Amino acid sequence: MIGTSLLLLHLLLQLSPAGTSESSIIGGKKAKPHSRPYMVSLQVNGSHTCGGFLIREDFVLTAAHCFSLSPLTAVLGAENLKKKEKKSQQKIPVRKCYKHPMNDKSKYDFDIMLLKLQRNATLNKNVKVIQLPAKGETVPENTKCLMSGWGRKRPDETPPALLQEVTLMVLSNKDCKKIWQKHFVPNRMMCTRFDGKGICEGDSGGPLICKNKPHGIAAFTATPCNNKNYKAQVYMKVSYFIDWIKEKMSNS
């Protein structure tokens, strides 16, 4: 049992000595090239720092703790982050960041952020918008979901440049609450079971795809992230925030 200490809580953004972060998907495999056209690599000075996903031609959804004082760039249509991929990649600066206003009160709660792009993305076979779930829509426990990201297959390995993915199982709110106690808020969070496969540092903001929709935003896990004593990893529940998302996009 983790108890109420925040010491074991770990936001999935870990800065490297160079001031950027490294993405990690534990136990994943290489994704089929350009099979996840909604995926976005958020970068600072050319280095991947967080994941995100395209929900409108000019808006990306990610985690609030991915906020950076340095300019962010959204890289779309990428497979290999070490290559320029001129035929598929689109690099668009972020014009403005909209963190959820309640996130300031607790960095682990309301961990969601909208990014307004400087220009519209060009939609094609490599860059596509993904449809959001309906307001209040839930995912039953034991549902198989997909998580994607650019990163290490193990915490002690150099992160690969190719997009990785892993299939994860949704954990019940009851079981997740037993593990995370007061830090887990069932109406706006969801969990996946950790059995040696899952998310880690740098996977922040990436989408958990369940039934072809982004139901979760990668938020936090235990420290270290591959600690098998802690069987739940936590995401913001997108369906809880639909009204806020629509309001921000319509007024921005």
N, C-alpha and C positions, 0 to 999 in steps of 0.2 A: 504494500500500500504506500502510495507516495506521500500521503498526508497533506498538510496545508502549506508546506514550505515551497517557496518559489525557486529554491536552489536547483531543483531537478527540472523545472520548466525550461524549455529551450526553444526560442524563436528560431525559425529555419533560415535565418540570415546570419552567416558567420563571416566576419571580415577577415581577409587574409592580410599579411604584413603590408601588401601593396595598397590596401584600402579597398579592395574589391572582394567579392565573395565567390565561393565555388559551389556549383550545383551538385546535388547527389541524389541518385535513386538507388537504394539498396536492393540488390538482388534482381535488378531489371535486365532487360535485353534491348538490343538495337531495334528502334522502330522502323517500319517500312518507310523509305524515303518519301517525304511530303504527304504522309498519311494523316497528319494532324495539322491541317492548314490553319486552324484557329490559334495555334501556339505562338507565343511571343517571347522573345528573349529581351529582357530589360537590361540595358547596358549603361555603364558609367565609364567614360574614357575608353570605349572599345572592349570592355571586359564584362562578361555576363555577371549579373548580380542577383536577378530574380526571374521567376517565370511570370507569365500573365496570359490572358487570352482575349481575342478580339471579339467584342460584342456588338460593335457598330463600326462603320468605316472609319470613324474618327475617335473611337473610345476603346480603351483596354481596361479590363478589370484585373486587379491584383490584391495583394495584402498591404495593409496600411504600414506595417513595419518595413516595407520596401522603399518607403519615402527616402529620398536623398536630397541633400542640400546642393549636390553637384548636379548638373544637367543630365537628365535621363534620355536615352534613345531607345525607341521600340524597334526591334529587328523582327520583321515578319517574313514568312516564306523560307525560313532557314532550315537546313538539315545539318550542315557541318559549319560550326561557328568559326572554324579556323580558315575557312575558304570564303572568298568574296561572293561567289555564287550570283553573279550579275544577272543571270536570267531568271532567278527566283526571289532573291532577297530584296526587301524594301526596308530602308533605314529611315525612320521618321522621328524627328525630335519630339519630345513631350512638351506641350505648351503649358499645361497646368495640371497640378495634382490635387485631387479632392479626397482627403482622408475623411472617414466617417467622423462626425463631430464628437461622438461618444468615445472614440478611441483614446482621446487625450486623458481620460479618467482611469483607464486601465489598458496597458499596452497589449495585454493578452485577450481582451474582449473587443468586440466591434472592429476586428482586425481586417478591414476591407478598404480599398481605395480605388477610385476611378481616375484614369489618366486621359486627359484630352490631348489628342495629337495635333501637331501644327497643321497637318493637311490630311485629307482623306486617304486611306489606303486604297490601292487599286486591287479590286477583287478579281481573282482568277483561280485556276486550278490549285495553285500553291498557297493562296491567301484567301481565307473565307471567314465569314462571321459565324459564330456558333449561337444557336438559339438558347435563351435562358429558360430555366424551369418556371412553372407558374408560381404565383405567390402562394406560400404555404405548402407547396408540394413536398412530400417526404419520400425517403428511400427506405424500404424495409431492411431489417437486419439480414445479414448473409447475402445481400445483393453483391454481385461481382462488379467492380468499377475499375476504371483505367486511370492511372496517373502517369504523366509524361514530363520529362525534363532533360536538360543537358547536364550531365554530371558523372561523378564517380560511381562505379559499381560497388565499391567498398570505401569506407571512410579513409583508409590509409593508401588509396590509390590515386594517381593523377587523374583528374576528370577527363573523360573523353569528349571530343568535340561533337560527336554524333548524338542525335536525340535518342534518349532511352525511354523505355516505358515498362510498367509493371502492373499486373492485375492484383487488386486488393479487395478484401471482403469488408463490407459495412458491419460495424459492431453495434450492438443495441445501446440505446441511451442509458439504460440501467447499468450495464457492465462498464460503460465509459465513465459514468458518474462515480462508480465504486473506486475507480483508479484515480481520476482527476479531482474528485470531490468538488469543492467550491469553485474551482477554476473552469469546470465544464458547465456550460449553460445550455441545456437541451434544446430550447426553442430556437436558438441561433447558432448552434454548433452541431457537428456530427463527427463520428470517429470511424477509423478503419482499424481492423485487427492487425497487430504487428507480430509476425511469426518469422522474422528474419528477412522479410521483404517490406519495403516501405520508403518513406520520405526521410530526407536528412537536410543538413545545412545547405542553403542555397536553393532549395526547392520551393521556397516561399512564393506565394502568389499563384502558383500553378493550379490548373483545374483538375478536380476529381470528377471524371466523366462517368456518370451512371445513366444507363438507358439513353445514351447519346446526348445527354445534357450535362452542363457543368454544375453539379449540385454542391461541390465543395471547393473552398480555396485553401490551399495548404497553409497552416498557421503555426502550430507548435507541437513538440514532442518531448520526450525525456532526454536527459543528458547522461551518457552519450546517446546519440539517436539510434544506435544499433544495440542498445541494451535490451536484451530479451526478457528482462524481469518486468518490463512495463509493456503491456500488451495492447496499448491504444495510442493512436496518433490522431491529432485533432485538426479539424477544418472549420472555417466559417461556413454556415449553411446559406447558400446563395438565395434560396427561396424566401428567407426571412427578410432580405434586404431589397426585394424587387421594387417596392414603392420608392425607396430612397434612390435607387439606381435610375429609375425612370424620371424622377423629379430632377435629379442633377443633370441628366443628359438633355432634358427638354429645356432647362434654364441656362445652359452653358453654350 
